Amino acid sequence: MKLIYTSLRDFMAALVGERRSFDRPVLVSLDEHDQLKAVGFITREDLALLGLRDHVAVYMPQSINFAVNS
């Protein structure tokens, strides 16, 4: 029960808390034809440190993952 509570508390703080960090939702394509997408949140804009200049870091919550078929 403690694990569930702390996970939900941290997730909600990231969404609506004072130090909100999940404020930029994005749709992430999961297949090569762009038909299956999942909701994620941009967590870092600059991945140049890893040599990925044109990429961003996206957090995809698995417990509340929503996918849309367009």
C-alpha positions in Angstrom: 0.0 0.0 0.0 2.9 2.4 0.8 4.4 1.9 -2.6 1.1 2.7 -4.4 0.6 5.8 -2.2 4.0 7.2 -2.7 3.9 6.6 -6.4 0.6 8.3 -6.8 1.7 11.2 -4.5 4.8 11.8 -6.5 3.0 11.6 -9.8 0.3 14.0 -8.7 2.9 16.4 -7.4 4.6 16.3 -10.8 1.2 17.1 -12.5 -0.2 19.8 -10.3 2.2 20.4 -7.4 4.3 23.5 -6.7 7.3 21.9 -8.6 5.2 20.7 -11.5 7.3 19.1 -14.2 4.7 17.2 -16.3 3.1 20.3 -17.9 3.9 19.6 -21.5 2.0 16.6 -22.8 2.9 15.0 -26.2 1.7 12.2 -28.4 4.4 9.6 -29.1 4.1 7.5 -32.2 4.5 3.8 -31.3 4.5 2.4 -34.8 6.1 3.3 -38.1 2.8 4.3 -39.7 1.8 6.8 -37.0 -1.5 4.9 -36.3 -0.8 4.0 -32.7 0.1 6.8 -30.3 0.6 7.1 -26.5 0.4 10.1 -24.2 3.7 11.2 -22.6 5.2 14.3 -21.0 8.4 16.1 -22.1 10.9 16.0 -19.2 14.0 17.3 -20.8 14.4 19.4 -24.0 18.2 19.1 -24.5 19.8 15.7 -24.8 23.0 17.0 -26.4 25.0 15.6 -23.4 24.1 12.1 -24.7 24.8 13.1 -28.3 21.1 13.3 -29.2 20.8 16.9 -30.4 17.4 16.6 -32.1 15.7 14.5 -29.4 13.8 15.2 -26.2 13.2 13.0 -23.1 9.6 11.9 -22.7 8.1 10.2 -19.5 5.4 7.8 -20.4 3.4 6.7 -17.3 2.6 3.1 -17.8 -0.1 2.7 -15.2 -2.3 5.4 -16.8 -1.1 5.0 -20.4 -3.7 6.0 -23.0 -3.2 5.2 -26.7 -5.2 6.5 -29.6 -5.5 5.0 -33.0 -5.8 7.7 -35.7 
